[in-house]
Amino acid sequence: SSPESLRALLDQALRARRPLALRRIPAESATIAGVREAIGKRGHVRVGEAPSHPVIELDKRWCEPGGGMSASRRSSIRRARRRAEEQGEVTFELLRPSVEEVGPLLDEAIGVEARSWKGEERTAIAFKPQWDVLFHSFAERAAAKGWLRVQFMRIDGRAVAMQICGEWKQRTWTFKIGYDAEYSKASPGQIGRASCRERV
């Protein structure tokens, strides 16, 4: 928010004496000059083009459920939805939690991710204590500002897919997704993402 706070943040990060990778920093950002100044002659700063990130433009077609998807994609989602409904009642939650609600909701979302292939490979948040602290801290701050979103797909009340998102500057930013591998035949990740986009 200011040159002073940027310098304080960089000083703290550079104390670790490890390489620092900052992805997708805008070319005109003061961060680049700040890093160069903070490092001085103690190190080297390399600036290059960052890969693009996926974006879905939610134009007027998305006013109708599935309107922005191709016919084959809509058909695939309908088939997956039918498979999910064979296992129980399918419901969706799009939540804008308060700071007090963040802890339990995030724990439930992290639990869903841990039941996916990420859990088997131990790359899920649940197996990374530092990530758990980071996500909880970030989510509480985002909730305090009113832009945290936590989304669930449930089958008979059980969370089988989740998304941790933020709604900021008229855009939805997806930070983490996950689904329960036990329900993989129902494609909960695909159904959940499609259904949540329809409701944003």
Contacts in CASP RR format, 6 or more apart in sequence:
PFRMAT RR
TARGET T0000
AUTHOR 0000-0000-0000
METHOD contacts of the structure
MODEL  1
SSPESLRALLDQALRARRPLALRRIPAESATIAGVREAIGKRGHVRVGEA
PSHPVIELDKRWCEPGGGMSASRRSSIRRARRRAEEQGEVTFELLRPSVE
EVGPLLDEAIGVEARSWKGEERTAIAFKPQWDVLFHSFAERAAAKGWLRV
QFMRIDGRAVAMQICGEWKQRTWTFKIGYDAEYSKASPGQIGRASCRERV
3 30 0 8 1.000
3 34 0 8 1.000
6 30 0 8 1.000
6 31 0 8 1.000
6 34 0 8 1.000
7 34 0 8 1.000
7 37 0 8 1.000
7 38 0 8 1.000
10 34 0 8 1.000
10 35 0 8 1.000
10 38 0 8 1.000
11 38 0 8 1.000
13 20 0 8 1.000
14 20 0 8 1.000
14 38 0 8 1.000
14 39 0 8 1.000
20 35 0 8 1.000
22 31 0 8 1.000
22 35 0 8 1.000
23 50 0 8 1.000
24 50 0 8 1.000
24 53 0 8 1.000
25 31 0 8 1.000
25 32 0 8 1.000
25 50 0 8 1.000
32 45 0 8 1.000
32 47 0 8 1.000
35 45 0 8 1.000
36 45 0 8 1.000
39 45 0 8 1.000
56 197 0 8 1.000
58 197 0 8 1.000
58 200 0 8 1.000
59 68 0 8 1.000
61 67 0 8 1.000
61 68 0 8 1.000
62 68 0 8 1.000
62 197 0 8 1.000
62 198 0 8 1.000
65 198 0 8 1.000
66 74 0 8 1.000
66 77 0 8 1.000
66 194 0 8 1.000
66 198 0 8 1.000
67 74 0 8 1.000
69 77 0 8 1.000
69 194 0 8 1.000
76 187 0 8 1.000
76 190 0 8 1.000
77 187 0 8 1.000
77 190 0 8 1.000
77 191 0 8 1.000
77 194 0 8 1.000
80 186 0 8 1.000
80 187 0 8 1.000
80 190 0 8 1.000
80 191 0 8 1.000
81 90 0 8 1.000
81 191 0 8 1.000
83 185 0 8 1.000
83 186 0 8 1.000
83 187 0 8 1.000
84 90 0 8 1.000
84 153 0 8 1.000
84 155 0 8 1.000
84 160 0 8 1.000
84 183 0 8 1.000
84 186 0 8 1.000
84 187 0 8 1.000
84 188 0 8 1.000
84 191 0 8 1.000
86 186 0 8 1.000
87 155 0 8 1.000
87 156 0 8 1.000
87 183 0 8 1.000
87 186 0 8 1.000
88 155 0 8 1.000
88 156 0 8 1.000
89 155 0 8 1.000
89 156 0 8 1.000
89 157 0 8 1.000
90 153 0 8 1.000
90 154 0 8 1.000
90 155 0 8 1.000
90 191 0 8 1.000
91 153 0 8 1.000
91 154 0 8 1.000
91 157 0 8 1.000
92 151 0 8 1.000
92 152 0 8 1.000
92 153 0 8 1.000
92 154 0 8 1.000
92 192 0 8 1.000
92 195 0 8 1.000
92 196 0 8 1.000
92 199 0 8 1.000
93 150 0 8 1.000
93 151 0 8 1.000
93 152 0 8 1.000
93 154 0 8 1.000
94 149 0 8 1.000
94 151 0 8 1.000
94 196 0 8 1.000
94 199 0 8 1.000
94 200 0 8 1.000
95 101 0 8 1.000
95 105 0 8 1.000
95 149 0 8 1.000
95 150 0 8 1.000
95 151 0 8 1.000
95 152 0 8 1.000
96 146 0 8 1.000
96 148 0 8 1.000
96 149 0 8 1.000
97 105 0 8 1.000
97 143 0 8 1.000
97 148 0 8 1.000
97 150 0 8 1.000
98 143 0 8 1.000
99 140 0 8 1.000
99 143 0 8 1.000
99 144 0 8 1.000
101 143 0 8 1.000
102 136 0 8 1.000
102 139 0 8 1.000
102 140 0 8 1.000
102 143 0 8 1.000
102 148 0 8 1.000
103 136 0 8 1.000
103 139 0 8 1.000
103 140 0 8 1.000
105 150 0 8 1.000
106 135 0 8 1.000
106 136 0 8 1.000
106 139 0 8 1.000
106 150 0 8 1.000
106 164 0 8 1.000
108 152 0 8 1.000
108 159 0 8 1.000
108 162 0 8 1.000
109 150 0 8 1.000
109 152 0 8 1.000
109 159 0 8 1.000
109 162 0 8 1.000
109 163 0 8 1.000
109 164 0 8 1.000
109 176 0 8 1.000
109 178 0 8 1.000
110 124 0 8 1.000
110 125 0 8 1.000
110 126 0 8 1.000
110 132 0 8 1.000
110 135 0 8 1.000
111 124 0 8 1.000
111 126 0 8 1.000
112 152 0 8 1.000
112 159 0 8 1.000
112 160 0 8 1.000
112 161 0 8 1.000
112 162 0 8 1.000
112 178 0 8 1.000
112 179 0 8 1.000
112 180 0 8 1.000
113 119 0 8 1.000
113 124 0 8 1.000
113 125 0 8 1.000
113 126 0 8 1.000
113 162 0 8 1.000
113 176 0 8 1.000
113 177 0 8 1.000
113 178 0 8 1.000
114 124 0 8 1.000
114 125 0 8 1.000
114 126 0 8 1.000
114 127 0 8 1.000
115 180 0 8 1.000
115 181 0 8 1.000
115 182 0 8 1.000
116 124 0 8 1.000
116 178 0 8 1.000
116 179 0 8 1.000
116 180 0 8 1.000
116 181 0 8 1.000
117 181 0 8 1.000
118 124 0 8 1.000
118 178 0 8 1.000
119 126 0 8 1.000
119 127 0 8 1.000
120 181 0 8 1.000
125 131 0 8 1.000
125 132 0 8 1.000
125 135 0 8 1.000
125 176 0 8 1.000
126 132 0 8 1.000
135 164 0 8 1.000
135 175 0 8 1.000
135 176 0 8 1.000
138 175 0 8 1.000
139 148 0 8 1.000
139 150 0 8 1.000
139 164 0 8 1.000
142 148 0 8 1.000
142 166 0 8 1.000
147 166 0 8 1.000
147 167 0 8 1.000
147 168 0 8 1.000
148 164 0 8 1.000
148 165 0 8 1.000
148 166 0 8 1.000
149 163 0 8 1.000
149 164 0 8 1.000
149 165 0 8 1.000
149 166 0 8 1.000
149 167 0 8 1.000
149 172 0 8 1.000
150 162 0 8 1.000
150 163 0 8 1.000
150 164 0 8 1.000
150 165 0 8 1.000
151 162 0 8 1.000
151 163 0 8 1.000
151 165 0 8 1.000
151 192 0 8 1.000
151 196 0 8 1.000
152 159 0 8 1.000
152 161 0 8 1.000
152 162 0 8 1.000
153 159 0 8 1.000
153 160 0 8 1.000
153 161 0 8 1.000
153 162 0 8 1.000
153 179 0 8 1.000
153 188 0 8 1.000
153 189 0 8 1.000
153 191 0 8 1.000
153 192 0 8 1.000
153 195 0 8 1.000
154 160 0 8 1.000
155 183 0 8 1.000
155 186 0 8 1.000
155 188 0 8 1.000
158 180 0 8 1.000
159 180 0 8 1.000
160 179 0 8 1.000
160 180 0 8 1.000
160 182 0 8 1.000
160 183 0 8 1.000
160 186 0 8 1.000
160 188 0 8 1.000
161 177 0 8 1.000
161 178 0 8 1.000
161 179 0 8 1.000
161 180 0 8 1.000
161 183 0 8 1.000
161 188 0 8 1.000
161 189 0 8 1.000
161 191 0 8 1.000
161 192 0 8 1.000
161 193 0 8 1.000
162 176 0 8 1.000
162 177 0 8 1.000
162 178 0 8 1.000
162 179 0 8 1.000
163 174 0 8 1.000
163 176 0 8 1.000
163 177 0 8 1.000
163 178 0 8 1.000
163 192 0 8 1.000
163 193 0 8 1.000
163 196 0 8 1.000
164 174 0 8 1.000
164 175 0 8 1.000
164 176 0 8 1.000
164 177 0 8 1.000
165 172 0 8 1.000
165 173 0 8 1.000
165 174 0 8 1.000
165 175 0 8 1.000
166 172 0 8 1.000
166 173 0 8 1.000
166 174 0 8 1.000
166 175 0 8 1.000
167 173 0 8 1.000
167 200 0 8 1.000
172 197 0 8 1.000
172 200 0 8 1.000
177 189 0 8 1.000
177 193 0 8 1.000
178 189 0 8 1.000
179 188 0 8 1.000
179 189 0 8 1.000
180 188 0 8 1.000
END
